[in-house]
Amino acid sequence: MANALKRTNLYASASSPVNMAQAVFYEEDCIVYDLEDSVSLAEKDAARFLIYNTVRYHRPRDKYVIIRVNGLYSEFIDEDLQAAVRARPDAIRLPKVESAEEVRRISAQIAAIEKKAGIPVGSIRLWCNIESYLGVLYAREIAQADPRVEAMAIGAEDLTVSLSASRTKQGLEIFYARNAVLMACREAGIAAIDAVFSDINDLEGLQHDVALAKNLGFDGKTVVHPRQLAAVNAAFAPSEKEI
């Protein structure tokens, strides 16, 4: 499903079998099964087992399936990649990417697992989360680091922490980052995914935020709750002029 729509990217925590099961029935284009922030340290092993079995044997055929692993320098990355690659998702989402070398290192690791598991090498794509000022500064190199890279996504919460900035609904603090990541994606010919709008109860704020992302040129947005899906899908639907 390499050419699938990527308007909405809904996180589903691997710490919750119910959450993972319910996510299949919503209207998101992409499911992002999460092993990182939404899973406690004590639940990592169980979450990895659940994701492997869900994606390998019960994956939804009408969704683009992504697994977000833990960070490159975490103690969980090797086991995460073993489970994630063998589950055969469409893509793996790598958090907190800050350099092209990190991308190449992970791609090589994925390739070794693909080869050993009898999976066509290069068939599993890579999405890079940009979540720090270094990631923004090196976005161009990251986007072009490896043929496996299919998209870059902004992680605004960690990004603003790295900038010592305050996260606001207006998003002025990430305006430069949005443009830098977007231009890097356009040059590389990959998808650009906008940041989460974290207030799930503020529909009006979400509509303003997603309209800005659409007008800037983003291809989609990460969402954290099903109630955000309709607004984001509608905003990223092609206009009559675009059709």
Helices and strands as residue ranges (DSSP letters): E 8-13, H 17-23, E 30-34, G 41-43, H 44-58, E 64-68, H 77-87, E 91-94, H 100-117, E 125-130, H 133-137, H 139-143, E 149-154, H 156-163, G 172-174, H 175-188, E 191-194, H 203-216, E 220-223, G 226-228, H 229-236
